[in-house]
Amino acid sequence: MSAMIANLTYVLPMSTSNFNLPPQLTDWHPYKNSQITDLCLILGDQLNAKHSWFQQVQSQRLFVFMELAQEANYVTHHQQKILAFFAAMRSFAMALHQADHQVLYLSLDAAVNSGNLTANLDQLITQLGITTVHLQQPDEYRLDQQLQQWATVQPSVSVTWCDTEHFICARDVLQQWFGDKPSYLMEAFYRRLRKQTGYLVDEHQQPFGGQWNYDKSNRNKLPAKHKVPAPLLFANDTSELADMLQRMGIKTMGSAQPDKLLWPVNRQQSLQLLDYFLEYLLPNFGLYQDAMTESSWAVYHARLSFSLNTKMLSPKLVIERAIDYWQQHQERISLAQIEGFVRQILGWREFVRAIYWQFMPNYKALNYFKHHRPLPDYFWTGDTKMRCLQHSLSQSLDYAYAHHIQRLMVIGNFSLLTELDPDAVDQWYLGVYIDAIEWVELPNTRGMSQFADGGIVASKPYVASGNYVNKMSSYCSNCHYQVKLKSGEKSCPLNSLYWHFIEQKQELFANNPRMSLVIKQWQQRSPSERNDILATAQRYLEQLNSL
């Protein structure tokens, strides 16, 4: 266990269950000759207590949860991620049981659990005499296809589909609003959604403050002696779950303290985390949302993405609670802070989901630059001399979390500049982060971060030299490499690799107005300087595993 995670301070230690399931949730035999006719499947990211399914107890319905080997193994997940999902699923199942719903929970180690979603469904239908299966639309294309294909070959049951009742937009919103296009602008999508919802607009559907987007006000570096509030952490005892994962041979990555899992695993804890964000972090969220520091792993970020992506919280609730809080505290929370937060959820989160469903399944195979280099070993250890990368990777492995600039402009930037295979990058991001579900991970990683989609999500590659990292963080002052050097021994690898990227890709971006200035700057350098920089970059690429 690393020193980083070993020294956690729990701001709010929680006395919670160890998530052992009561026998009546784990045994299907009592339902065999009962009046149960309907099976309602609840996936691990469908923990929406406000869903219409749960508003009335129906005696013929059985709610079924499954901990699946297929889901634990399709990529190597962070241990905290699997623990958090299983703990949240168990919490939700027990809450339904306590509300008098009929619940069946197949734990990972249950004798009747095949580990496969549809094989388990087939078994339960046969054993219990089920006549109707109710499904909520999965958010991952992979699971959607598995269930769709299964549903088409069911001779004895009726399969009904419904919405998850979580997102603000439908899956096909881009098609509905804009039709078929090679790419879409998030800003246009965001403004239309602001008008549709009425969030932060006046009676004339004009933005509060006369400005739609305050992103330019949200790019500040933390002052040297600035103290960030400690993050709110929980202490959920998932020791029994961790033992089960080990017993069942589930391979994981990263560090964990299973007896003190720091993530919210139920709606109550998720609401506590939201309240904490509003009171202590929202006043400076927008101002420092791009800042990176070694003194705080969470900075001013809400860390609500796991609660949102599992649907323990809804985007509507989070946005409206945040706007209400801002309206009551405008003396200390500026419009730029609340707009930056709303844009992340209403704009970006809904937009990337729409991109995912508009372009799948082909999107997952896109590799615009034809990059195929394997990931260096330090993606699993954090053992690199590059301080920015070492801290961001180690933080990811220790907490199953890094904020969006660490993901995009440190790890993602490095991955793109070093020509890493986008398939490998996708799998790493999908596995390591607590909030990573493919619908949100894939457009952010393959699109925004790696530009492997050729510009569907972003209008230019998000690449930068060491100067950007130095401007937005405290990393460079403690680094083995020197950020001011562009070539030669101990020069910051991001510098030469950045210009190597520009050299290699300049023909592809000759007509891109957002790239023209930097291409021109490169071409204006002397031949000897360009040669030195390219030689350094080539040496770093050849020695990638030892940077």
Buried (B, 14 or more C-beta within 10 A) or exposed (E): EBEBBEEBEBBEEBEBBBBEBEEEBBEBEEBEEBEBBBBBBBBBBBBBBBBEBBEEEEEEBBBBBBBBBBBBBBBBBBBBBBBBBBBBBBBBBBBBBEEEBBBBBBBBEBEEBBBBBBBBBBBBBEEBBBBBBBBBBBBBBBBBEBBBEBBEEBEEBEBEEEEBBBBBBEBEBBBEBBEEEEBBEBBEBBBBBBEBBEBBBEEEEEBBEEEBBBBEBBBBBBEEEBEBBEBBBBBBBBBBBBEBBEEBEBEBBBBBBBEBBBBBBBBBBBBBBBEBBBEBBBBBBBBBBBBBBBEBBBBBBBBBBBBBBBBBBBBBBBBBBBBEBBEEBEEEBBBBBBBBBBBBBBBBBBBBBBBBBBBBEEBBEBBBBEBEEEBBEBBBBBEBBBBBBBBBBBBBBBBBBBBBBBBBBBBBBBBBBBBBBBBBBBBBBBBBBBBBBBBBBBBBBBBBBBBBBBBBBBEEBBBBBBBBBBBBBBBBEEBEBBBEBBBEEEBBBBBBBBBBBBBEBBEBBEEBEEBEEBBEEBEEBEEEEBEBBBBBBEBBBEEBEEB
